[in-house]
Amino acid sequence: MSTSEPAWIKSSYSSASGDDCVEIATLPHTVHVRDSKHTQGPQLRLSPAAWADFLTHATK
């Protein structure tokens, strides 16, 4: 793996079958989010602050 490639982590909330998965990868200035079924598809790229704000609301 290239050092420029992010290391993707699958959500712990993914279904047991692995069909409904969201993956994230963190880099120093960006958090990437993608659908694990479509790894070459679009990705969200968020600042760490925006990701933290999202998690605050998503975990309530």
PDBQT receptor file of N, H, CA, C and O in Angstrom, charges set to zero:
ATOM      1  N   MET A   1       0.845  -1.180   0.000  1.00  0.00    +0.000 N 
ATOM      2  CA  MET A   1       0.000   0.000   0.000  1.00  0.00    +0.000 C 
ATOM      3  C   MET A   1       0.889   1.241   0.000  1.00  0.00    +0.000 C 
ATOM      4  O   MET A   1       1.867   1.314   0.744  1.00  0.00    +0.000 OA
ATOM      5  N   SER A   2       0.553   2.178  -0.810  1.00  0.00    +0.000 N 
ATOM      6  H   SER A   2      -0.241   2.119  -1.414  1.00  0.00    +0.000 HD
ATOM      7  CA  SER A   2       1.273   3.441  -0.887  1.00  0.00    +0.000 C 
ATOM      8  C   SER A   2       0.995   4.274   0.360  1.00  0.00    +0.000 C 
ATOM      9  O   SER A   2      -0.084   4.193   0.945  1.00  0.00    +0.000 OA
ATOM     10  N   THR A   3       1.981   5.073   0.758  1.00  0.00    +0.000 N 
ATOM     11  H   THR A   3       2.859   5.139   0.282  1.00  0.00    +0.000 HD
ATOM     12  CA  THR A   3       1.776   5.932   1.930  1.00  0.00    +0.000 C 
ATOM     13  C   THR A   3       0.762   7.028   1.649  1.00  0.00    +0.000 C 
ATOM     14  O   THR A   3       0.237   7.635   2.582  1.00  0.00    +0.000 OA
ATOM     15  N   SER A   4       0.472   7.296   0.362  1.00  0.00    +0.000 N 
ATOM     16  H   SER A   4       0.897   6.803  -0.397  1.00  0.00    +0.000 HD
ATOM     17  CA  SER A   4      -0.518   8.319   0.035  1.00  0.00    +0.000 C 
ATOM     18  C   SER A   4      -1.940   7.765   0.037  1.00  0.00    +0.000 C 
ATOM     19  O   SER A   4      -2.905   8.529  -0.002  1.00  0.00    +0.000 OA
ATOM     20  N   GLU A   5      -2.072   6.449   0.084  1.00  0.00    +0.000 N 
ATOM     21  H   GLU A   5      -1.288   5.828   0.116  1.00  0.00    +0.000 HD
ATOM     22  CA  GLU A   5      -3.390   5.818   0.109  1.00  0.00    +0.000 C 
ATOM     23  C   GLU A   5      -3.901   5.742   1.547  1.00  0.00    +0.000 C 
ATOM     24  O   GLU A   5      -3.185   5.277   2.434  1.00  0.00    +0.000 OA
ATOM     25  N   PRO A   6      -5.123   6.193   1.780  1.00  0.00    +0.000 N 
ATOM     26  CA  PRO A   6      -5.657   6.107   3.148  1.00  0.00    +0.000 C 
ATOM     27  C   PRO A   6      -5.956   4.660   3.544  1.00  0.00    +0.000 C 
ATOM     28  O   PRO A   6      -6.269   3.829   2.692  1.00  0.00    +0.000 OA
ATOM     29  N   ALA A   7      -5.859   4.372   4.825  1.00  0.00    +0.000 N 
ATOM     30  H   ALA A   7      -5.605   5.047   5.517  1.00  0.00    +0.000 HD
ATOM     31  CA  ALA A   7      -6.221   3.057   5.359  1.00  0.00    +0.000 C 
ATOM     32  C   ALA A   7      -7.695   3.114   5.748  1.00  0.00    +0.000 C 
ATOM     33  O   ALA A   7      -8.072   3.864   6.648  1.00  0.00    +0.000 OA
ATOM     34  N   TRP A   8      -8.526   2.325   5.075  1.00  0.00    +0.000 N 
ATOM     35  H   TRP A   8      -8.220   1.715   4.344  1.00  0.00    +0.000 HD
ATOM     36  CA  TRP A   8      -9.970   2.356   5.283  1.00  0.00    +0.000 C 
ATOM     37  C   TRP A   8     -10.368   1.445   6.435  1.00  0.00    +0.000 C 
ATOM     38  O   TRP A   8      -9.829   0.349   6.590  1.00  0.00    +0.000 OA
ATOM     39  N   ILE A   9     -11.324   1.914   7.245  1.00  0.00    +0.000 N 
ATOM     40  H   ILE A   9     -11.762   2.804   7.119  1.00  0.00    +0.000 HD
ATOM     41  CA  ILE A   9     -11.842   1.164   8.397  1.00  0.00    +0.000 C 
ATOM     42  C   ILE A   9     -13.350   1.050   8.223  1.00  0.00    +0.000 C 
ATOM     43  O   ILE A   9     -14.034   2.047   7.992  1.00  0.00    +0.000 OA
ATOM     44  N   LYS A  10     -13.861  -0.171   8.335  1.00  0.00    +0.000 N 
ATOM     45  H   LYS A  10     -13.305  -0.980   8.523  1.00  0.00    +0.000 HD
ATOM     46  CA  LYS A  10     -15.301  -0.410   8.188  1.00  0.00    +0.000 C 
ATOM     47  C   LYS A  10     -16.022  -0.070   9.486  1.00  0.00    +0.000 C 
ATOM     48  O   LYS A  10     -15.510  -0.334  10.574  1.00  0.00    +0.000 OA
ATOM     49  N   SER A  11     -17.193   0.506   9.371  1.00  0.00    +0.000 N 
ATOM     50  H   SER A  11     -17.609   0.720   8.487  1.00  0.00    +0.000 HD
ATOM     51  CA  SER A  11     -17.996   0.885  10.528  1.00  0.00    +0.000 C 
ATOM     52  C   SER A  11     -18.348  -0.331  11.377  1.00  0.00    +0.000 C 
ATOM     53  O   SER A  11     -18.656  -1.401  10.853  1.00  0.00    +0.000 OA
ATOM     54  N   SER A  12     -18.300  -0.156  12.674  1.00  0.00    +0.000 N 
ATOM     55  H   SER A  12     -18.050   0.714  13.100  1.00  0.00    +0.000 HD
ATOM     56  CA  SER A  12     -18.696  -1.234  13.583  1.00  0.00    +0.000 C 
ATOM     57  C   SER A  12     -20.203  -1.440  13.579  1.00  0.00    +0.000 C 
ATOM     58  O   SER A  12     -20.687  -2.432  14.123  1.00  0.00    +0.000 OA
ATOM     59  N   TYR A  13     -20.957  -0.519  12.974  1.00  0.00    +0.000 N 
ATOM     60  H   TYR A  13     -20.563   0.287  12.532  1.00  0.00    +0.000 HD
ATOM     61  CA  TYR A  13     -22.405  -0.648  12.877  1.00  0.00    +0.000 C 
ATOM     62  C   TYR A  13     -22.844  -1.335  11.590  1.00  0.00    +0.000 C 
ATOM     63  O   TYR A  13     -24.043  -1.440  11.331  1.00  0.00    +0.000 OA
ATOM     64  N   SER A  14     -21.905  -1.799  10.786  1.00  0.00    +0.000 N 
ATOM     65  H   SER A  14     -20.932  -1.713  10.997  1.00  0.00    +0.000 HD
ATOM     66  CA  SER A  14     -22.240  -2.480   9.541  1.00  0.00    +0.000 C 
ATOM     67  C   SER A  14     -22.973  -3.774   9.843  1.00  0.00    +0.000 C 
ATOM     68  O   SER A  14     -22.790  -4.375  10.901  1.00  0.00    +0.000 OA
ATOM     69  N   SER A  15     -23.807  -4.197   8.897  1.00  0.00    +0.000 N 
ATOM     70  H   SER A  15     -23.955  -3.709   8.037  1.00  0.00    +0.000 HD
ATOM     71  CA  SER A  15     -24.569  -5.429   9.106  1.00  0.00    +0.000 C 
ATOM     72  C   SER A  15     -23.632  -6.627   9.186  1.00  0.00    +0.000 C 
ATOM     73  O   SER A  15     -22.516  -6.583   8.669  1.00  0.00    +0.000 OA
ATOM     74  N   ALA A  16     -24.082  -7.686   9.827  1.00  0.00    +0.000 N 
ATOM     75  H   ALA A  16     -24.989  -7.722  10.247  1.00  0.00    +0.000 HD
ATOM     76  CA  ALA A  16     -23.268  -8.892   9.988  1.00  0.00    +0.000 C 
ATOM     77  C   ALA A  16     -22.883  -9.500   8.647  1.00  0.00    +0.000 C 
ATOM     78  O   ALA A  16     -21.816 -10.100   8.522  1.00  0.00    +0.000 OA
ATOM     79  N   SER A  17     -23.744  -9.349   7.643  1.00  0.00    +0.000 N 
ATOM     80  H   SER A  17     -24.611  -8.862   7.745  1.00  0.00    +0.000 HD
ATOM     81  CA  SER A  17     -23.440  -9.903   6.324  1.00  0.00    +0.000 C 
ATOM     82  C   SER A  17     -22.409  -9.063   5.580  1.00  0.00    +0.000 C 
ATOM     83  O   SER A  17     -21.857  -9.509   4.575  1.00  0.00    +0.000 OA
ATOM     84  N   GLY A  18     -22.147  -7.860   6.060  1.00  0.00    +0.000 N 
ATOM     85  H   GLY A  18     -22.595  -7.497   6.877  1.00  0.00    +0.000 HD
ATOM     86  CA  GLY A  18     -21.179  -6.992   5.411  1.00  0.00    +0.000 C 
ATOM     87  C   GLY A  18     -21.719  -6.259   4.207  1.00  0.00    +0.000 C 
ATOM     88  O   GLY A  18     -20.956  -5.623   3.479  1.00  0.00    +0.000 OA
ATOM     89  N   ASP A  19     -23.039  -6.333   3.977  1.00  0.00    +0.000 N 
ATOM     90  H   ASP A  19     -23.658  -6.850   4.568  1.00  0.00    +0.000 HD
ATOM     91  CA  ASP A  19     -23.619  -5.709   2.791  1.00  0.00    +0.000 C 
ATOM     92  C   ASP A  19     -23.848  -4.211   2.934  1.00  0.00    +0.000 C 
ATOM     93  O   ASP A  19     -23.780  -3.483   1.943  1.00  0.00    +0.000 OA
ATOM     94  N   ASP A  20     -24.114  -3.742   4.129  1.00  0.00    +0.000 N 
ATOM     95  H   ASP A  20     -24.169  -4.333   4.934  1.00  0.00    +0.000 HD
ATOM     96  CA  ASP A  20     -24.434  -2.327   4.348  1.00  0.00    +0.000 C 
ATOM     97  C   ASP A  20     -23.304  -1.685   5.140  1.00  0.00    +0.000 C 
ATOM     98  O   ASP A  20     -23.361  -1.594   6.366  1.00  0.00    +0.000 OA
ATOM     99  N   CYS A  21     -22.286  -1.247   4.430  1.00  0.00    +0.000 N 
ATOM    100  H   CYS A  21     -22.239  -1.321   3.434  1.00  0.00    +0.000 HD
ATOM    101  CA  CYS A  21     -21.093  -0.786   5.131  1.00  0.00    +0.000 C 
ATOM    102  C   CYS A  21     -20.685   0.624   4.730  1.00  0.00    +0.000 C 
ATOM    103  O   CYS A  21     -20.733   1.007   3.561  1.00  0.00    +0.000 OA
ATOM    104  N   VAL A  22     -20.296   1.356   5.713  1.00  0.00    +0.000 N 
ATOM    105  H   VAL A  22     -20.257   1.045   6.663  1.00  0.00    +0.000 HD
ATOM    106  CA  VAL A  22     -19.678   2.650   5.513  1.00  0.00    +0.000 C 
ATOM    107  C   VAL A  22     -18.250   2.498   6.009  1.00  0.00    +0.000 C 
ATOM    108  O   VAL A  22     -18.005   1.899   7.056  1.00  0.00    +0.000 OA
ATOM    109  N   GLU A  23     -17.314   3.044   5.250  1.00  0.00    +0.000 N 
ATOM    110  H   GLU A  23     -17.513   3.531   4.400  1.00  0.00    +0.000 HD
ATOM    111  CA  GLU A  23     -15.913   3.001   5.647  1.00  0.00    +0.000 C 
ATOM    112  C   GLU A  23     -15.402   4.423   5.780  1.00  0.00    +0.000 C 
ATOM    113  O   GLU A  23     -15.848   5.332   5.080  1.00  0.00    +0.000 OA
ATOM    114  N   ILE A  24     -14.451   4.597   6.702  1.00  0.00    +0.000 N 
ATOM    115  H   ILE A  24     -14.089   3.858   7.271  1.00  0.00    +0.000 HD
ATOM    116  CA  ILE A  24     -13.800   5.895   6.848  1.00  0.00    +0.000 C 
ATOM    117  C   ILE A  24     -12.294   5.699   6.781  1.00  0.00    +0.000 C 
ATOM    118  O   ILE A  24     -11.770   4.624   7.076  1.00  0.00    +0.000 OA
ATOM    119  N   ALA A  25     -11.629   6.745   6.393  1.00  0.00    +0.000 N 
ATOM    120  H   ALA A  25     -12.055   7.618   6.153  1.00  0.00    +0.000 HD
ATOM    121  CA  ALA A  25     -10.171   6.789   6.416  1.00  0.00    +0.000 C 
ATOM    122  C   ALA A  25      -9.780   8.174   6.893  1.00  0.00    +0.000 C 
ATOM    123  O   ALA A  25     -10.301   9.180   6.411  1.00  0.00    +0.000 OA
ATOM    124  N   THR A  26      -8.864   8.217   7.837  1.00  0.00    +0.000 N 
ATOM    125  H   THR A  26      -8.441   7.400   8.228  1.00  0.00    +0.000 HD
ATOM    126  CA  THR A  26      -8.439   9.515   8.352  1.00  0.00    +0.000 C 
ATOM    127  C   THR A  26      -7.023   9.834   7.870  1.00  0.00    +0.000 C 
ATOM    128  O   THR A  26      -6.121   8.997   7.903  1.00  0.00    +0.000 OA
ATOM    129  N   LEU A  27      -6.873  11.053   7.434  1.00  0.00    +0.000 N 
ATOM    130  H   LEU A  27      -7.606  11.733   7.407  1.00  0.00    +0.000 HD
ATOM    131  CA  LEU A  27      -5.577  11.610   7.071  1.00  0.00    +0.000 C 
ATOM    132  C   LEU A  27      -5.388  12.846   7.941  1.00  0.00    +0.000 C 
ATOM    133  O   LEU A  27      -6.347  13.286   8.574  1.00  0.00    +0.000 OA
ATOM    134  N   PRO A  28      -4.208  13.415   7.998  1.00  0.00    +0.000 N 
ATOM    135  CA  PRO A  28      -3.981  14.529   8.928  1.00  0.00    +0.000 C 
ATOM    136  C   PRO A  28      -4.984  15.682   8.827  1.00  0.00    +0.000 C 
ATOM    137  O   PRO A  28      -5.350  16.268   9.846  1.00  0.00    +0.000 OA
ATOM    138  N   HIS A  29      -5.433  16.014   7.612  1.00  0.00    +0.000 N 
ATOM    139  H   HIS A  29      -5.137  15.538   6.784  1.00  0.00    +0.000 HD
ATOM    140  CA  HIS A  29      -6.311  17.176   7.469  1.00  0.00    +0.000 C 
ATOM    141  C   HIS A  29      -7.672  16.841   6.888  1.00  0.00    +0.000 C 
ATOM    142  O   HIS A  29      -8.457  17.743   6.594  1.00  0.00    +0.000 OA
ATOM    143  N   THR A  30      -7.970  15.536   6.714  1.00  0.00    +0.000 N 
ATOM    144  H   THR A  30      -7.332  14.803   6.953  1.00  0.00    +0.000 HD
ATOM    145  CA  THR A  30      -9.200  15.141   6.054  1.00  0.00    +0.000 C 
ATOM    146  C   THR A  30      -9.699  13.804   6.588  1.00  0.00    +0.000 C 
ATOM    147  O   THR A  30      -8.911  12.914   6.908  1.00  0.00    +0.000 OA
ATOM    148  N   VAL A  31     -11.022  13.681   6.679  1.00  0.00    +0.000 N 
ATOM    149  H   VAL A  31     -11.661  14.404   6.419  1.00  0.00    +0.000 HD
ATOM    150  CA  VAL A  31     -11.664  12.389   6.957  1.00  0.00    +0.000 C 
ATOM    151  C   VAL A  31     -12.441  12.025   5.701  1.00  0.00    +0.000 C 
ATOM    152  O   VAL A  31     -13.285  12.794   5.240  1.00  0.00    +0.000 OA
ATOM    153  N   HIS A  32     -12.155  10.854   5.151  1.00  0.00    +0.000 N 
ATOM    154  H   HIS A  32     -11.469  10.230   5.526  1.00  0.00    +0.000 HD
ATOM    155  CA  HIS A  32     -12.819  10.370   3.941  1.00  0.00    +0.000 C 
ATOM    156  C   HIS A  32     -13.898   9.368   4.342  1.00  0.00    +0.000 C 
ATOM    157  O   HIS A  32     -13.695   8.570   5.257  1.00  0.00    +0.000 OA
ATOM    158  N   VAL A  33     -15.037   9.406   3.666  1.00  0.00    +0.000 N 
ATOM    159  H   VAL A  33     -15.202  10.054   2.922  1.00  0.00    +0.000 HD
ATOM    160  CA  VAL A  33     -16.150   8.493   3.934  1.00  0.00    +0.000 C 
ATOM    161  C   VAL A  33     -16.590   7.918   2.587  1.00  0.00    +0.000 C 
ATOM    162  O   VAL A  33     -16.737   8.650   1.609  1.00  0.00    +0.000 OA
ATOM    163  N   ARG A  34     -16.799   6.584   2.548  1.00  0.00    +0.000 N 
ATOM    164  H   ARG A  34     -16.679   5.989   3.343  1.00  0.00    +0.000 HD
ATOM    165  CA  ARG A  34     -17.250   5.955   1.309  1.00  0.00    +0.000 C 
ATOM    166  C   ARG A  34     -18.143   4.756   1.597  1.00  0.00    +0.000 C 
ATOM    167  O   ARG A  34     -18.192   4.257   2.721  1.00  0.00    +0.000 OA
ATOM    168  N   ASP A  35     -18.840   4.306   0.578  1.00  0.00    +0.000 N 
ATOM    169  H   ASP A  35     -18.800   4.711  -0.336  1.00  0.00    +0.000 HD
ATOM    170  CA  ASP A  35     -19.660   3.102   0.606  1.00  0.00    +0.000 C 
ATOM    171  C   ASP A  35     -18.749   1.933   0.247  1.00  0.00    +0.000 C 
ATOM    172  O   ASP A  35     -18.139   1.934  -0.822  1.00  0.00    +0.000 OA
ATOM    173  N   SER A  36     -18.648   0.936   1.124  1.00  0.00    +0.000 N 
ATOM    174  H   SER A  36     -19.144   0.935   1.993  1.00  0.00    +0.000 HD
ATOM    175  CA  SER A  36     -17.713  -0.167   0.876  1.00  0.00    +0.000 C 
ATOM    176  C   SER A  36     -18.121  -1.032  -0.307  1.00  0.00    +0.000 C 
ATOM    177  O   SER A  36     -17.297  -1.778  -0.837  1.00  0.00    +0.000 OA
ATOM    178  N   LYS A  37     -19.377  -0.947  -0.729  1.00  0.00    +0.000 N 
ATOM    179  H   LYS A  37     -20.046  -0.341  -0.298  1.00  0.00    +0.000 HD
ATOM    180  CA  LYS A  37     -19.823  -1.708  -1.904  1.00  0.00    +0.000 C 
ATOM    181  C   LYS A  37     -19.369  -1.039  -3.194  1.00  0.00    +0.000 C 
ATOM    182  O   LYS A  37     -19.333  -1.677  -4.246  1.00  0.00    +0.000 OA
ATOM    183  N   HIS A  38     -19.024   0.232  -3.119  1.00  0.00    +0.000 N 
ATOM    184  H   HIS A  38     -19.053   0.750  -2.264  1.00  0.00    +0.000 HD
ATOM    185  CA  HIS A  38     -18.632   1.011  -4.299  1.00  0.00    +0.000 C 
ATOM    186  C   HIS A  38     -17.347   1.775  -3.979  1.00  0.00    +0.000 C 
ATOM    187  O   HIS A  38     -17.334   3.006  -3.943  1.00  0.00    +0.000 OA
ATOM    188  N   THR A  39     -16.281   1.034  -3.750  1.00  0.00    +0.000 N 
ATOM    189  H   THR A  39     -16.291   0.035  -3.779  1.00  0.00    +0.000 HD
ATOM    190  CA  THR A  39     -15.039   1.667  -3.292  1.00  0.00    +0.000 C 
ATOM    191  C   THR A  39     -14.443   2.643  -4.301  1.00  0.00    +0.000 C 
ATOM    192  O   THR A  39     -13.689   3.538  -3.919  1.00  0.00    +0.000 OA
ATOM    193  N   GLN A  40     -14.765   2.488  -5.560  1.00  0.00    +0.000 N 
ATOM    194  H   GLN A  40     -15.378   1.762  -5.871  1.00  0.00    +0.000 HD
ATOM    195  CA  GLN A  40     -14.265   3.421  -6.569  1.00  0.00    +0.000 C 
ATOM    196  C   GLN A  40     -15.258   4.557  -6.836  1.00  0.00    +0.000 C 
ATOM    197  O   GLN A  40     -15.009   5.427  -7.671  1.00  0.00    +0.000 OA
ATOM    198  N   GLY A  41     -16.383   4.537  -6.119  1.00  0.00    +0.000 N 
ATOM    199  H   GLY A  41     -16.586   3.830  -5.441  1.00  0.00    +0.000 HD
ATOM    200  CA  GLY A  41     -17.406   5.559  -6.289  1.00  0.00    +0.000 C 
ATOM    201  C   GLY A  41     -17.059   6.838  -5.547  1.00  0.00    +0.000 C 
ATOM    202  O   GLY A  41     -15.926   7.015  -5.101  1.00  0.00    +0.000 OA
ATOM    203  N   PRO A  42     -18.026   7.721  -5.416  1.00  0.00    +0.000 N 
ATOM    204  CA  PRO A  42     -17.778   9.014  -4.767  1.00  0.00    +0.000 C 
ATOM    205  C   PRO A  42     -17.434   8.853  -3.287  1.00  0.00    +0.000 C 
ATOM    206  O   PRO A  42     -17.829   7.885  -2.637  1.00  0.00    +0.000 OA
ATOM    207  N   GLN A  43     -16.700   9.814  -2.789  1.00  0.00    +0.000 N 
ATOM    208  H   GLN A  43     -16.380  10.600  -3.317  1.00  0.00    +0.000 HD
ATOM    209  CA  GLN A  43     -16.327   9.862  -1.377  1.00  0.00    +0.000 C 
ATOM    210  C   GLN A  43     -16.664  11.238  -0.829  1.00  0.00    +0.000 C 
ATOM    211  O   GLN A  43     -16.589  12.246  -1.533  1.00  0.00    +0.000 OA
ATOM    212  N   LEU A  44     -17.031  11.255   0.423  1.00  0.00    +0.000 N 
ATOM    213  H   LEU A  44     -17.092  10.436   0.994  1.00  0.00    +0.000 HD
ATOM    214  CA  LEU A  44     -17.144  12.528   1.138  1.00  0.00    +0.000 C 
ATOM    215  C   LEU A  44     -15.771  12.816   1.734  1.00  0.00    +0.000 C 
ATOM    216  O   LEU A  44     -15.093  11.910   2.216  1.00  0.00    +0.000 OA
ATOM    217  N   ARG A  45     -15.376  14.054   1.698  1.00  0.00    +0.000 N 
ATOM    218  H   ARG A  45     -15.927  14.790   1.306  1.00  0.00    +0.000 HD
ATOM    219  CA  ARG A  45     -14.129  14.476   2.329  1.00  0.00    +0.000 C 
ATOM    220  C   ARG A  45     -14.475  15.611   3.277  1.00  0.00    +0.000 C 
ATOM    221  O   ARG A  45     -14.971  16.658   2.861  1.00  0.00    +0.000 OA
ATOM    222  N   LEU A  46     -14.208  15.389   4.548  1.00  0.00    +0.000 N 
ATOM    223  H   LEU A  46     -13.805  14.538   4.886  1.00  0.00    +0.000 HD
ATOM    224  CA  LEU A  46     -14.582  16.345   5.587  1.00  0.00    +0.000 C 
ATOM    225  C   LEU A  46     -13.356  16.778   6.371  1.00  0.00    +0.000 C 
ATOM    226  O   LEU A  46     -12.377  16.039   6.479  1.00  0.00    +0.000 OA
ATOM    227  N   SER A  47     -13.423  17.975   6.911  1.00  0.00    +0.000 N 
ATOM    228  H   SER A  47     -14.218  18.575   6.824  1.00  0.00    +0.000 HD
ATOM    229  CA  SER A  47     -12.373  18.401   7.836  1.00  0.00    +0.000 C 
ATOM    230  C   SER A  47     -12.562  17.624   9.138  1.00  0.00    +0.000 C 
ATOM    231  O   SER A  47     -13.673  17.178   9.426  1.00  0.00    +0.000 OA
ATOM    232  N   PRO A  48     -11.511  17.454   9.922  1.00  0.00    +0.000 N 
ATOM    233  CA  PRO A  48     -11.672  16.782  11.220  1.00  0.00    +0.000 C 
ATOM    234  C   PRO A  48     -12.726  17.466  12.102  1.00  0.00    +0.000 C 
ATOM    235  O   PRO A  48     -13.449  16.787  12.830  1.00  0.00    +0.000 OA
ATOM    236  N   ALA A  49     -12.820  18.793  12.045  1.00  0.00    +0.000 N 
ATOM    237  H   ALA A  49     -12.233  19.344  11.454  1.00  0.00    +0.000 HD
ATOM    238  CA  ALA A  49     -13.824  19.511  12.842  1.00  0.00    +0.000 C 
ATOM    239  C   ALA A  49     -15.235  19.178  12.370  1.00  0.00    +0.000 C 
ATOM    240  O   ALA A  49     -16.129  18.970  13.190  1.00  0.00    +0.000 OA
ATOM    241  N   ALA A  50     -15.444  19.127  11.054  1.00  0.00    +0.000 N 
ATOM    242  H   ALA A  50     -14.718  19.296  10.387  1.00  0.00    +0.000 HD
ATOM    243  CA  ALA A  50     -16.765  18.783  10.519  1.00  0.00    +0.000 C 
ATOM    244  C   ALA A  50     -17.128  17.347  10.879  1.00  0.00    +0.000 C 
ATOM    245  O   ALA A  50     -18.280  17.068  11.209  1.00  0.00    +0.000 OA
ATOM    246  N   TRP A  51     -16.163  16.436  10.820  1.00  0.00    +0.000 N 
ATOM    247  H   TRP A  51     -15.227  16.663  10.551  1.00  0.00    +0.000 HD
ATOM    248  CA  TRP A  51     -16.400  15.033  11.187  1.00  0.00    +0.000 C 
ATOM    249  C   TRP A  51     -16.795  14.937  12.669  1.00  0.00    +0.000 C 
ATOM    250  O   TRP A  51     -17.729  14.215  13.018  1.00  0.00    +0.000 OA
ATOM    251  N   ALA A  52     -16.089  15.659  13.527  1.00  0.00    +0.000 N 
ATOM    252  H   ALA A  52     -15.330  16.245  13.243  1.00  0.00    +0.000 HD
ATOM    253  CA  ALA A  52     -16.402  15.660  14.954  1.00  0.00    +0.000 C 
ATOM    254  C   ALA A  52     -17.806  16.198  15.196  1.00  0.00    +0.000 C 
ATOM    255  O   ALA A  52     -18.537  15.656  16.025  1.00  0.00    +0.000 OA
ATOM    256  N   ASP A  53     -18.197  17.260  14.484  1.00  0.00    +0.000 N 
ATOM    257  H   ASP A  53     -17.603  17.701  13.811  1.00  0.00    +0.000 HD
ATOM    258  CA  ASP A  53     -19.548  17.803  14.613  1.00  0.00    +0.000 C 
ATOM    259  C   ASP A  53     -20.582  16.767  14.170  1.00  0.00    +0.000 C 
ATOM    260  O   ASP A  53     -21.609  16.586  14.824  1.00  0.00    +0.000 OA
ATOM    261  N   PHE A  54     -20.303  16.092  13.060  1.00  0.00    +0.000 N 
ATOM    262  H   PHE A  54     -19.469  16.239  12.529  1.00  0.00    +0.000 HD
ATOM    263  CA  PHE A  54     -21.214  15.042  12.583  1.00  0.00    +0.000 C 
ATOM    264  C   PHE A  54     -21.372  13.946  13.624  1.00  0.00    +0.000 C 
ATOM    265  O   PHE A  54     -22.494  13.531  13.916  1.00  0.00    +0.000 OA
ATOM    266  N   LEU A  55     -20.268  13.472  14.189  1.00  0.00    +0.000 N 
ATOM    267  H   LEU A  55     -19.357  13.810  13.951  1.00  0.00    +0.000 HD
ATOM    268  CA  LEU A  55     -20.343  12.391  15.178  1.00  0.00    +0.000 C 
ATOM    269  C   LEU A  55     -21.119  12.814  16.417  1.00  0.00    +0.000 C 
ATOM    270  O   LEU A  55     -21.829  12.002  17.010  1.00  0.00    +0.000 OA
ATOM    271  N   THR A  56     -20.992  14.064  16.811  1.00  0.00    +0.000 N 
ATOM    272  H   THR A  56     -20.415  14.724  16.329  1.00  0.00    +0.000 HD
ATOM    273  CA  THR A  56     -21.740  14.560  17.969  1.00  0.00    +0.000 C 
ATOM    274  C   THR A  56     -23.239  14.385  17.749  1.00  0.00    +0.000 C 
ATOM    275  O   THR A  56     -23.957  13.980  18.663  1.00  0.00    +0.000 OA
ATOM    276  N   HIS A  57     -23.709  14.684  16.558  1.00  0.00    +0.000 N 
ATOM    277  H   HIS A  57     -23.126  15.013  15.815  1.00  0.00    +0.000 HD
ATOM    278  CA  HIS A  57     -25.135  14.582  16.251  1.00  0.00    +0.000 C 
ATOM    279  C   HIS A  57     -25.549  13.149  15.926  1.00  0.00    +0.000 C 
ATOM    280  O   HIS A  57     -26.672  12.754  16.240  1.00  0.00    +0.000 OA
ATOM    281  N   ALA A  58     -24.689  12.379  15.317  1.00  0.00    +0.000 N 
ATOM    282  H   ALA A  58     -23.777  12.700  15.061  1.00  0.00    +0.000 HD
ATOM    283  CA  ALA A  58     -25.021  11.015  14.901  1.00  0.00    +0.000 C 
ATOM    284  C   ALA A  58     -25.087  10.048  16.080  1.00  0.00    +0.000 C 
ATOM    285  O   ALA A  58     -25.755   9.018  15.991  1.00  0.00    +0.000 OA
ATOM    286  N   THR A  59     -24.414  10.357  17.166  1.00  0.00    +0.000 N 
ATOM    287  H   THR A  59     -23.871  11.193  17.238  1.00  0.00    +0.000 HD
ATOM    288  CA  THR A  59     -24.365   9.433  18.297  1.00  0.00    +0.000 C 
ATOM    289  C   THR A  59     -25.360   9.766  19.404  1.00  0.00    +0.000 C 
ATOM    290  O   THR A  59     -25.336   9.157  20.474  1.00  0.00    +0.000 OA
ATOM    291  N   LYS A  60     -26.223  10.725  19.142  1.00  0.00    +0.000 N 
ATOM    292  H   LYS A  60     -26.241  11.220  18.273  1.00  0.00    +0.000 HD
ATOM    293  CA  LYS A  60     -27.225  11.085  20.167  1.00  0.00    +0.000 C 
ATOM    294  C   LYS A  60     -28.348  10.095  20.186  1.00  0.00    +0.000 C 
ATOM    295  O   LYS A  60     -29.280  10.232  20.978  1.00  0.00    +0.000 OA
TER     296      LYS A  60
